[in-house]
Amino acid sequence: MLGGELMPCSYDPLTGYLRDGCCNTDASDFGVHTVCAVLTEEFLAFSASVGNDLSTPHPEIGFDGLKPGDRWCLCASRWAEALEAGVAPPVVLEATHARTLEWVARRDLEAHRASIG
């Protein structure tokens, strides 16, 4: 998103539409999983309330469930929904794909920039 090389979002938990640790995307990614977010309790509750429970483990598919502080590649539209609801999680801009800008204004992403380091 910042114009440089896309940095990894998370290898533990392993994220990304392509399960490569990055918020890469391709033509088959109809959800546009391009926002590298640092999950919060508020966002996880919101996501569950709109039908996408990311916290509950599903060992049958190798999913341990997510917790606050985990980094995860979110759908750009879900992040935009969370922004409208006032619960948008922080964003790791260096690991957020430029395609996100089709859904979300750069200023909104920058206003939610995660403190990393």
Buried (B, 14 or more C-beta within 10 A) or exposed (E): BBEEEBBBBBEEBEBBBBEBBBBBBEEEBEBBBBBBBBBBEBBBEBBEEEEEBBBEEEEEEEEEBBEEEBBBBBBBBBBBBBBEEEBBBBBBBBBBBEBBBEBBEEEEBEEBEBEEE
